[in-house]
Amino acid sequence: LGIDQDLLAQYRATLNNYLDDIKEEDRLLDALKSCGEDFNAQLLSAHLNKIGVEAEYMSPKDAGILVTDEPSNAQLIESSYERLNRLKDAPHVIVIPGFFGYSENNQIVTFPRGGSDITGAIVARGVEADLYENFTDVSFIYSAHPGLIDEPHAIKEITYREMRELSYAGFGVFHDEALAPVYKKKIPIMIRNTNDPEVEGTKIVSEREFIPEMPVIGISCDEGFTSITMNKYLMNREIGFTRRLLQILEDHCLSYEHIPSGIDNLSIILRSRQFEGNTKLEEVMADINDKLEPESMYVEDDLVLLVIVGEGMKEHIGIATKTTTALSDNGVNISMINQGASEISMMFAIALEDEEKALRAIYRNYFKEVKV
């Protein structure tokens, strides 16, 4: 790029300073993880100036991105928006590295996975942007995974709510936590392709025009779930049953994804990785058995959550029937079904070996005739 080689010396000095000065392992890890974004922002700023675009590198600290102090789990402090707002009057391009901020005691703290998207959304809200463009490696968000579906439907417009549901269920194009800052201010997001910048990609908006023949806008699968199902006669009459179950999960530091229930049974779906550390599934089961005394209990592992999403679903009759028929016709057994209260998503738990077959079957049902 023809950039001054002194930048390399600065990078080395920064790395060595972190290695020499930071003694706590989790703090050092955050500092080192921040370097990729930080160095790249400095490089980009230097390149822009080299080609005649006036630009300034600005660290998150100087920009005003103040975060909480838990390593690898930064959460923005609300007052940051006021400090960021002054940047909107800058006379030149400002390049801010993503993925990390600074705590009040001057520690580098990284955001969770997807931190660059989060930083972009925070800055967009801070400067009250009309549009937040997020450049990635695809031109569109697609209605299903392009690796599993040939030439899937390209989504031109999608709501924040739909995107949140699909991101949660495995869509990796845009991190779901990055929606929160812009969602509150209704700032639209445009997903664009770095390698094909002329293409107007997918726009994420607060409201969109619905297409009657396309009640479902996206289908996604996410792997790695475990369900614990409890059966107990007159469970629905037992006051406090669910509260005590949730207390057991909290005691074991577990979060849940879904709780489908009937009058005498209840299933709780959790991400399986939560049982990989100190928390053992057997210990949780024993605790449930001791405190809730179910008549029977069983576990299903290697579950996939298949989610269909669309704002038009709540106005469309027969979505559940159409979906279950597609799965049944293709020999896919459904372990459980759960529909969100918002009526824009429906979840089906299926076996891991049925994932690709199920996704293709449902995609054909909803998108084979779609021309838009």
Backbone hydrogen bonds in HBPLUS format (Angstrom, degrees):
<---DONOR---> <-ACCEPTOR-->    atom                        ^
c    i                          cat <-CA-CA->   ^        H-A-AA   ^      H-
h    n   atom  resd res      DA  || num        DHA   H-A  angle D-A-AA Bond
n    s   type  num  typ     dist DA aas  dist angle  dist       angle   num
A0007-LEU N   A0004-ASP O   3.30 MM   3  6.39 173.9  2.30 127.1 127.6     1
A0008-LEU N   A0005-GLN O   2.98 MM   3  5.63 138.4  2.16 114.8 123.7     2
A0009-ALA N   A0006-ASP O   3.07 MM   3  5.19 119.1  2.45  98.4 113.1     3
A0010-GLN N   A0006-ASP O   3.07 MM   4  6.48 152.5  2.15 150.0 157.9     4
A0011-TYR N   A0007-LEU O   2.92 MM   4  6.26 154.4  1.98 150.3 157.4     5
A0012-ARG N   A0008-LEU O   2.99 MM   4  6.27 165.2  2.01 151.6 154.8     6
A0013-ALA N   A0009-ALA O   2.95 MM   4  6.13 160.9  1.99 147.5 153.0     7
A0014-THR N   A0010-GLN O   2.93 MM   4  6.13 157.9  1.97 149.6 155.3     8
A0015-LEU N   A0011-TYR O   2.99 MM   4  6.28 168.9  2.00 157.1 159.2     9
A0016-ASN N   A0012-ARG O   2.89 MM   4  6.08 167.4  1.91 154.8 158.6    10
A0017-ASN N   A0013-ALA O   2.89 MM   4  6.00 152.6  1.96 145.1 152.9    11
A0018-TYR N   A0014-THR O   3.03 MM   4  6.31 159.7  2.07 152.4 157.2    12
A0019-LEU N   A0015-LEU O   2.98 MM   4  6.24 165.2  2.00 152.8 157.0    13
A0020-ASP N   A0016-ASN O   2.87 MM   4  5.99 148.9  1.97 145.6 153.9    14
A0021-ASP N   A0017-ASN O   2.86 MM   4  5.78 157.7  1.91 149.4 155.4    15
A0022-ILE N   A0018-TYR O   3.03 MM   4  5.52 162.1  2.06 143.2 146.7    16
A0028-LEU N   A0024-GLU O   2.88 MM   4  6.11 158.6  1.93 157.4 164.3    17
A0029-LEU N   A0025-GLU O   2.90 MM   4  6.10 158.0  1.95 150.1 156.2    18
A0030-ASP N   A0026-ASP O   3.17 MM   4  6.34 160.0  2.21 138.8 143.3    19
A0031-ALA N   A0027-ARG O   3.02 MM   4  6.29 161.7  2.06 148.6 153.7    20
A0032-LEU N   A0028-LEU O   2.89 MM   4  6.13 164.6  1.91 156.3 160.1    21
A0033-LYS N   A0029-LEU O   2.84 MM   4  6.01 158.5  1.89 151.7 158.3    22
A0034-SER N   A0030-ASP O   3.05 MM   4  6.20 140.6  2.22 143.4 152.8    23
A0035-CYS N   A0032-LEU O   3.14 MM   3  5.42 151.9  2.22 106.0 114.2    24
A0038-ASP N   A0034-SER O   3.00 MM   4  6.09 165.1  2.02 155.1 159.4    25
A0039-PHE N   A0035-CYS O   2.76 MM   4  5.66 172.6  1.77 151.0 153.7    26
A0040-ASN N   A0036-GLY O   3.08 MM   4  6.06 155.3  2.15 139.9 147.5    27
A0041-ALA N   A0037-GLU O   2.95 MM   4  6.13 154.3  2.02 149.7 155.6    28
A0042-GLN N   A0038-ASP O   3.18 MM   4  6.50 155.5  2.24 145.7 151.9    29
A0043-LEU N   A0039-PHE O   2.91 MM   4  6.18 155.2  1.97 148.7 156.1    30
A0044-LEU N   A0040-ASN O   2.81 MM   4  6.06 161.3  1.84 153.0 157.6    31
A0045-SER N   A0041-ALA O   2.97 MM   4  6.10 163.2  2.00 146.5 151.2    32
A0046-ALA N   A0042-GLN O   3.02 MM   4  6.23 158.8  2.06 144.6 150.4    33
A0047-HIS N   A0043-LEU O   2.91 MM   4  6.17 154.2  1.98 148.1 155.8    34
A0048-LEU N   A0044-LEU O   2.86 MM   4  6.12 162.0  1.89 156.8 160.9    35
A0049-ASN N   A0045-SER O   3.13 MM   4  6.38 164.6  2.16 149.9 153.4    36
A0050-LYS N   A0046-ALA O   2.99 MM   4  6.17 147.2  2.10 140.0 149.9    37
A0051-ILE N   A0047-HIS O   3.01 MM   4  6.37 143.6  2.15 149.8 158.3    38
A0053-VAL N   A0048-LEU O   2.78 MM   5  5.02 157.3  1.83 153.6 145.8    39
A0052-GLY N   A0049-ASN O   3.15 MM   3  5.08 160.8  2.19 101.9 106.7    40
A0093-VAL N   A0054-GLU O   3.13 MM  39  6.30 153.2  2.20 160.3 152.3    41
A0056-GLU N   A0093-VAL O   2.85 MM  37  6.29 141.1  2.01 149.7 161.8    42
A0095-VAL N   A0056-GLU O   2.89 MM  39  6.04 168.9  1.91 148.6 150.8    43
A0058-MET N   A0095-VAL O   2.93 MM  37  5.98 160.3  1.97 156.1 152.4    44
A0063-ALA N   A0059-SER O   2.90 MM   4  6.15 151.4  1.98 154.4 163.8    45
A0064-GLY N   A0060-PRO O   2.94 MM   4  6.05 132.5  2.17 136.6 147.7    46
A0065-ILE N   A0060-PRO O   2.81 MM   5  5.15 163.1  1.84 156.6 154.8    47
A0064-GLY N   A0061-LYS O   3.21 MM   3  5.18 131.8  2.46  92.4 105.0    48
A0102-TYR N   A0065-ILE O   3.24 MM  37  6.59 171.0  2.25 162.4 163.2    49
A0077-ILE N   A0066-LEU O   2.89 MM  11  5.70 166.3  1.91 155.3 150.7    50
A0067-VAL N   A0102-TYR O   2.96 MM  35  5.75 159.2  2.01 129.7 135.1    51
A0068-THR N   A0075-GLN O   2.85 MM   7  5.31 148.4  1.95 141.6 151.8    52
A0073-ASN N   A0070-GLU O   3.07 MM   3  5.51 152.1  2.15 142.1 140.2    53
A0074-ALA N   A0110-THR O   2.95 MM  36  5.58 169.0  1.96 138.2 138.2    54
A0080-SER N   A0077-ILE O   2.88 MM   3  5.89 169.1  1.89 136.5 140.1    55
A0081-TYR N   A0078-GLU O   3.22 MM   3  6.16 156.8  2.28 126.8 129.1    56
A0082-GLU N   A0079-SER O   3.23 MM   3  5.67 133.5  2.46 107.2 117.3    57
A0084-LEU N   A0080-SER O   2.90 MM   4  6.17 158.7  1.95 157.1 163.9    58
A0085-ASN N   A0081-TYR O   3.02 MM   4  6.07 140.1  2.19 140.2 149.7    59
A0087-LEU N   A0084-LEU O   2.91 MM   3  5.63 157.1  1.97 122.7 129.5    60
A0088-LYS N   A0085-ASN O   3.25 MM   3  5.91 161.9  2.28 115.9 120.4    61
A0089-ASP N   A0086-ARG O   3.46 MM   3  6.20 167.8  2.48 115.9 118.9    62
A0090-ALA N   A0087-LEU O   3.00 MM   3  5.33 165.8  2.02 118.1 119.8    63
A0111-PHE N   A0099-PHE O   2.82 MM  12  5.44 163.0  1.85 139.0 143.2    64
A0101-GLY N   A0109-VAL O   2.98 MM   8  5.59 161.2  2.02 154.6 158.2    65
A0109-VAL N   A0101-GLY O   3.02 MM   8  5.59 169.0  2.04 149.0 150.7    66
A0103-SER N   A0107-GLN O   2.88 MM   4  5.20 157.9  1.93 145.3 152.5    67
A0106-ASN N   A0103-SER O   2.94 MM   3  5.17 147.0  2.05 118.2 117.0    68
A0118-ILE N   A0114-GLY O   3.22 MM   4  6.54 155.9  2.28 146.9 154.2    69
A0119-THR N   A0115-GLY O   2.92 MM   4  6.16 160.7  1.96 149.1 152.9    70
A0120-GLY N   A0116-SER O   3.03 MM   4  6.26 166.7  2.05 151.5 154.7    71
A0121-ALA N   A0117-ASP O   3.03 MM   4  6.29 158.2  2.08 149.6 155.1    72
A0122-ILE N   A0118-ILE O   2.93 MM   4  6.18 154.8  1.99 151.6 159.1    73
A0123-VAL N   A0119-THR O   2.93 MM   4  6.21 164.9  1.95 160.1 162.8    74
A0124-ALA N   A0120-GLY O   2.93 MM   4  6.11 159.5  1.98 146.9 153.2    75
A0125-ARG N   A0121-ALA O   3.01 MM   4  6.22 159.5  2.05 146.8 151.5    76
A0126-GLY N   A0122-ILE O   2.89 MM   4  6.08 157.9  1.93 146.9 154.1    77
A0127-VAL N   A0123-VAL O   2.96 MM   4  6.18 157.1  2.01 156.8 159.9    78
A0129-ALA N   A0124-ALA O   2.90 MM   5  5.10 176.0  1.90 156.2 157.4    79
A0128-GLU N   A0125-ARG O   3.09 MM   3  4.88 155.5  2.15 100.4 107.6    80
A0132-TYR N   A0188-PRO O   2.96 MM  56  6.31 164.5  1.99 158.4 163.5    81
A0190-MET N   A0132-TYR O   2.89 MM  58  6.22 156.8  1.94 142.3 148.5    82
A0134-ASN N   A0190-MET O   2.85 MM  56  6.08 165.2  1.87 154.3 158.6    83
A0192-ARG N   A0134-ASN O   3.00 MM  58  6.08 167.6  2.02 141.8 143.9    84
A0136-THR N   A0192-ARG O   2.76 MM  56  6.12 163.4  1.78 165.2 166.6    85
A0194-THR N   A0136-THR O   2.88 MM  58  5.65 176.0  1.88 158.3 158.6    86
A0155-ILE N   A0141-ILE O   2.92 MM  14  5.71 162.4  1.95 160.4 166.4    87
A0143-SER N   A0153-HIS O   2.88 MM  10  5.45 159.4  1.93 159.3 165.8    88
A0219-ILE N   A0143-SER O   2.76 MM  76  6.00 158.2  1.81 163.0 165.2    89
A0148-LEU N   A0145-HIS O   2.96 MM   3  5.50 157.1  2.01 117.1 124.2    90
A0149-ILE N   A0145-HIS O   2.95 MM   4  6.09 148.8  2.05 156.0 165.8    91
A0203-LYS N   A0156-LYS O   2.98 MM  47  6.18 166.3  2.00 133.6 136.4    92
A0158-ILE N   A0203-LYS O   2.93 MM  45  6.31 156.8  1.99 160.4 163.2    93
A0205-VAL N   A0158-ILE O   2.86 MM  47  6.22 154.1  1.92 148.2 156.7    94
A0163-MET N   A0159-THR O   2.91 MM   4  6.15 164.7  1.93 155.9 160.5    95
A0160-TYR N   A0205-VAL O   2.88 MM  45  5.88 129.9  2.13 150.1 155.2    96
A0164-ARG N   A0160-TYR O   2.83 MM   4  6.00 155.5  1.89 151.0 157.8    97
A0165-GLU N   A0161-ARG O   3.12 MM   4  6.37 161.3  2.16 147.0 151.0    98
A0166-LEU N   A0162-GLU O   3.02 MM   4  6.27 161.5  2.05 151.2 156.2    99
A0167-SER N   A0163-MET O   2.79 MM   4  5.87 158.1  1.84 151.5 157.8   100
A0168-TYR N   A0164-ARG O   3.02 MM   4  6.11 160.8  2.05 146.4 151.6   101
A0169-ALA N   A0165-GLU O   3.16 MM   4  6.34 143.2  2.31 135.2 145.0   102
A0171-PHE N   A0166-LEU O   2.93 MM   5  5.54 164.7  1.95 147.7 143.3   103
A0170-GLY N   A0167-SER O   3.22 MM   3  5.41 160.7  2.26 111.5 111.0   104
A0178-ALA N   A0175-HIS O   3.04 MM   3  5.49 144.1  2.17 109.9 120.3   105
A0179-LEU N   A0176-ASP O   3.17 MM   3  5.63 162.9  2.20 111.6 116.9   106
A0183-TYR N   A0179-LEU O   2.81 MM   4  5.69 150.9  1.90 162.3 172.2   107
A0184-LYS N   A0180-ALA O   3.42 MM   4  6.49 160.5  2.46 152.7 153.5   108
A0185-LYS N   A0182-VAL O   3.17 MM   3  5.33 130.0  2.43  99.4 112.0   109
A0186-LYS N   A0182-VAL O   2.81 MM   4  5.78 105.9  2.37 141.2 160.7   110
A0187-ILE N   A0182-VAL O   3.04 MM   5  5.06 159.4  2.09 139.4 142.1   111
A0186-LYS N   A0183-TYR O   3.17 MM   3  4.88 156.2  2.23  97.4 104.7   112
A0189-ILE N   A0204-ILE O   2.98 MM  15  4.95 158.7  2.03 139.0 145.9   113
A0204-ILE N   A0189-ILE O   2.66 MM  15  4.95 165.0  1.68 153.1 158.5   114
A0191-ILE N   A0202-THR O   2.78 MM  11  5.17 169.5  1.79 159.8 160.2   115
A0196-ASP N   A0193-ASN O   3.06 MM   3  5.08 156.4  2.12 104.6 112.1   116
A0199-VAL N   A0196-ASP O   3.20 MM   3  6.11 162.3  2.23 127.3 131.2   117
A0214-MET N   A0211-ILE O   2.79 MM   3  5.34 161.3  1.83 126.7 131.2   118
A0217-ILE N   A0309-VAL O   2.72 MM  92  5.95 150.0  1.81 144.4 154.3   119
A0218-GLY N   A0309-VAL O   3.23 MM  91  5.37 157.5  2.28 148.0 148.3   120
A0309-VAL N   A0218-GLY O   2.96 MM  91  5.37 160.5  2.00 163.4 164.1   121
A0220-SER N   A0307-VAL O   2.95 MM  87  5.35 161.8  1.99 152.6 158.6   122
A0307-VAL N   A0220-SER O   2.78 MM  87  5.35 168.5  1.80 163.4 167.3   123
A0222-ASP N   A0305-LEU O   3.02 MM  83  5.35 146.0  2.14 134.7 145.4   124
A0305-LEU N   A0222-ASP O   2.95 MM  83  5.35 162.8  1.98 158.3 158.1   125
A0272-SER N   A0224-GLY O   2.92 MM  48  5.47 161.6  1.95 128.6 134.1   126
A0225-PHE N   A0303-LEU O   3.20 MM  78  4.91 145.6  2.33 136.3 139.6   127
A0303-LEU N   A0225-PHE O   3.04 MM  78  4.91 167.5  2.06 147.5 144.4   128
A0226-THR N   A0270-LEU O   2.86 MM  44  5.43 164.6  1.89 162.1 166.9   129
A0270-LEU N   A0226-THR O   2.86 MM  44  5.43 168.8  1.87 163.6 166.0   130
A0227-SER N   A0300-GLU O   2.93 MM  73  5.25 160.3  1.97 148.3 154.8   131
A0300-GLU N   A0227-SER O   3.00 MM  73  5.25 156.4  2.05 145.4 152.0   132
A0228-ILE N   A0268-ILE O   2.97 MM  40  5.36 156.9  2.02 144.6 150.9   133
A0268-ILE N   A0228-ILE O   2.91 MM  40  5.36 154.2  1.97 140.7 148.7   134
A0229-THR N   A0298-TYR O   2.92 MM  69  5.46 175.5  1.92 167.6 168.6   135
A0298-TYR N   A0229-THR O   3.03 MM  69  5.46 151.3  2.12 144.9 154.0   136
A0230-MET N   A0266-LEU O   2.83 MM  36  5.40 167.0  1.85 159.2 162.1   137
A0266-LEU N   A0230-MET O   2.98 MM  36  5.40 150.3  2.07 149.5 156.9   138
A0231-ASN N   A0296-SER O   2.98 MM  65  5.31 159.8  2.02 153.4 151.2   139
A0295-GLU N   A0231-ASN O   2.77 MM  64  5.72 135.4  1.97 151.3 165.9   140
A0296-SER N   A0231-ASN O   3.35 MM  65  5.31 153.3  2.43 138.3 140.3   141
A0232-LYS N   A0264-ASP O   2.84 MM  32  5.30 168.6  1.85 153.3 156.6   142
A0235-MET N   A0232-LYS O   3.08 MM   3  5.35 130.4  2.34 144.4 135.5   143
A0237-ARG N   A0234-LEU O   3.01 MM   3  5.40 150.3  2.10 109.3 118.2   144
A0238-GLU N   A0235-MET O   3.05 MM   3  5.27 153.6  2.12 107.6 116.0   145
A0236-ASN N   A0263-ILE O   2.97 MM  27  5.11 133.6  2.19 169.2 165.1   146
A0241-PHE N   A0238-GLU O   3.36 MM   3  5.89 156.5  2.42 138.0 134.5   147
A0244-ARG N   A0240-GLY O   2.96 MM   4  6.09 160.4  2.00 152.0 156.1   148
A0245-LEU N   A0241-PHE O   3.03 MM   4  6.32 149.3  2.13 145.4 154.5   149
A0246-LEU N   A0242-THR O   2.91 MM   4  6.17 162.1  1.94 154.3 158.2   150
A0247-GLN N   A0243-ARG O   2.95 MM   4  6.20 143.3  2.09 141.4 152.1   151
A0248-ILE N   A0244-ARG O   3.05 MM   4  6.33 147.7  2.16 141.1 148.6   152
A0249-LEU N   A0245-LEU O   3.12 MM   4  6.53 156.7  2.17 148.9 154.7   153
A0250-GLU N   A0246-LEU O   2.94 MM   4  6.21 157.4  1.99 145.5 151.8   154
A0251-ASP N   A0247-GLN O   2.85 MM   4  6.08 155.0  1.92 147.3 154.3   155
A0252-HIS N   A0248-ILE O   3.13 MM   4  6.42 138.0  2.31 141.7 152.2   156
A0252-HIS N   A0249-LEU O   3.13 MM   3  5.20 129.6  2.39  95.6 108.8   157
A0254-LEU N   A0249-LEU O   2.83 MM   5  4.96 168.2  1.84 143.4 145.3   158
A0253-CYS N   A0250-GLU O   2.94 MM   3  4.79 162.1  1.98 105.1 109.4   159
A0257-GLU N   A0269-ILE O   2.75 MM  12  5.52 171.9  1.75 169.8 167.2   160
A0269-ILE N   A0258-HIS O   2.96 MM  11  5.24 171.8  1.96 156.8 157.7   161
A0267-SER N   A0260-PRO O   2.91 MM   7  5.51 173.9  1.91 175.2 173.4   162
A0262-GLY N   A0265-ASN O   2.79 MM   3  5.09 174.1  1.80 147.7 147.2   163
A0274-GLN N   A0271-ARG O   3.15 MM   3  6.01 164.6  2.18 122.5 126.9   164
A0275-PHE N   A0272-SER O   2.95 MM   3  5.81 168.3  1.96 126.9 130.7   165
A0276-GLU N   A0273-ARG O   3.11 MM   3  5.26 164.5  2.14 112.9 114.1   166
A0283-GLU N   A0280-LYS O   3.04 MM   3  5.33 125.0  2.35 103.0 116.5   167
A0284-VAL N   A0280-LYS O   3.21 MM   4  6.62 155.1  2.27 152.1 158.8   168
A0285-MET N   A0281-LEU O   2.91 MM   4  6.18 163.8  1.94 155.8 160.4   169
A0286-ALA N   A0282-GLU O   2.94 MM   4  6.10 155.8  2.00 142.7 149.3   170
A0287-ASP N   A0283-GLU O   2.99 MM   4  6.18 151.9  2.07 141.7 149.3   171
A0288-ILE N   A0284-VAL O   2.92 MM   4  6.21 158.9  1.97 152.9 158.4   172
A0289-ASN N   A0285-MET O   2.89 MM   4  6.07 162.3  1.92 150.4 155.6   173
A0290-ASP N   A0286-ALA O   2.95 MM   4  6.10 150.7  2.04 143.2 150.7   174
A0291-LYS N   A0287-ASP O   2.98 MM   4  6.09 163.0  2.01 151.8 155.7   175
A0292-LEU N   A0288-ILE O   2.84 MM   4  5.45 154.3  1.91 146.7 152.4   176
A0293-GLU N   A0289-ASN O   3.25 MM   4  4.84 135.8  2.46 108.4 118.3   177
A0352-LEU N   A0302-ASP O   3.14 MM  50  5.70 131.9  2.39 176.9 169.1   178
A0304-VAL N   A0350-ILE O   2.82 MM  46  5.32 163.9  1.85 159.2 162.2   179
A0350-ILE N   A0304-VAL O   2.94 MM  46  5.32 163.4  1.96 153.7 159.0   180
A0306-LEU N   A0348-PHE O   2.83 MM  42  5.11 173.8  1.83 159.4 157.4   181
A0348-PHE N   A0306-LEU O   2.81 MM  42  5.11 153.3  1.88 148.9 157.8   182
A0308-ILE N   A0346-MET O   3.03 MM  38  5.46 161.0  2.07 153.6 158.6   183
A0346-MET N   A0308-ILE O   2.98 MM  38  5.46 145.4  2.11 150.7 159.4   184
A0310-GLY N   A0344-ILE O   2.86 MM  34  5.10 159.7  1.90 144.1 148.2   185
A0313-MET N   A0310-GLY O   3.11 MM   3  5.49 164.8  2.14 112.3 117.2   186
A0315-GLU N   A0312-GLY O   3.19 MM   3  5.56 147.3  2.30 108.2 117.1   187
A0316-HIS N   A0313-MET O   3.13 MM   3  5.05 157.0  2.19 102.2 109.3   188
A0322-LYS N   A0318-GLY O   2.92 MM   4  5.99 165.3  1.94 153.0 157.2   189
A0323-THR N   A0319-ILE O   2.99 MM   4  6.17 155.9  2.05 151.5 157.9   190
A0324-THR N   A0320-ALA O   2.91 MM   4  6.07 173.7  1.91 157.1 159.0   191
A0325-THR N   A0321-THR O   2.92 MM   4  5.91 154.6  1.98 146.8 154.1   192
A0326-ALA N   A0322-LYS O   3.20 MM   4  6.29 154.5  2.27 135.1 141.4   193
A0327-LEU N   A0323-THR O   3.08 MM   4  6.41 157.6  2.13 151.2 157.0   194
A0328-SER N   A0324-THR O   2.85 MM   4  6.00 163.2  1.87 148.3 153.6   195
A0329-ASP N   A0325-THR O   2.84 MM   4  5.95 165.9  1.86 154.0 157.5   196
A0330-ASN N   A0327-LEU O   3.14 MM   3  5.25 139.3  2.32  98.3 109.9   197
A0332-VAL N   A0327-LEU O   2.88 MM   5  5.02 167.6  1.90 148.8 146.2   198
A0331-GLY N   A0328-SER O   3.05 MM   3  5.13 164.1  2.07 112.5 112.9   199
A0335-SER N   A0349-ALA O   2.75 MM  14  5.29 155.2  1.81 161.0 163.9   200
A0349-ALA N   A0336-MET O   2.94 MM  13  5.27 167.4  1.95 150.3 154.1   201
A0338-ASN N   A0347-MET O   2.91 MM   9  5.07 153.2  1.98 143.7 147.2   202
A0347-MET N   A0338-ASN O   2.69 MM   9  5.07 176.6  1.69 163.5 164.3   203
A0340-GLY N   A0345-SER O   3.32 MM   5  5.79 153.8  2.40 134.0 141.6   204
A0343-GLU N   A0340-GLY O   3.03 MM   3  5.43 158.2  2.08 113.1 119.9   205
A0354-ASP N   A0351-ALA O   3.01 MM   3  5.51 153.6  2.08 113.5 121.8   206
A0355-GLU N   A0352-LEU O   3.18 MM   3  5.43 170.0  2.19 115.2 117.6   207
A0358-ALA N   A0354-ASP O   2.88 MM   4  5.88 160.9  1.91 159.0 164.4   208
A0359-LEU N   A0355-GLU O   2.98 MM   4  6.19 164.9  2.00 155.4 159.5   209
A0360-ARG N   A0356-GLU O   3.05 MM   4  6.21 167.0  2.07 153.7 156.5   210
A0361-ALA N   A0357-LYS O   3.05 MM   4  6.17 155.8  2.11 142.9 150.0   211
A0362-ILE N   A0358-ALA O   3.02 MM   4  6.24 167.7  2.04 157.0 158.9   212
A0363-TYR N   A0359-LEU O   2.94 MM   4  6.03 156.7  2.00 146.3 153.8   213
A0364-ARG N   A0360-ARG O   3.01 MM   4  6.15 166.6  2.03 149.5 152.4   214
A0365-ASN N   A0361-ALA O   3.26 MM   4  6.47 147.9  2.37 137.9 146.4   215
A0366-TYR N   A0362-ILE O   3.16 MM   4  6.44 144.2  2.30 149.0 157.0   216
A0366-TYR N   A0363-TYR O   3.13 MM   3  5.38 127.6  2.42 101.8 114.5   217
A0367-PHE N   A0363-TYR O   2.82 MM   4  5.69 158.2  1.87 166.0 169.9   218
A0370-VAL N   A0367-PHE O   3.20 MM   3  5.02 152.2  2.28  99.3 107.7   219
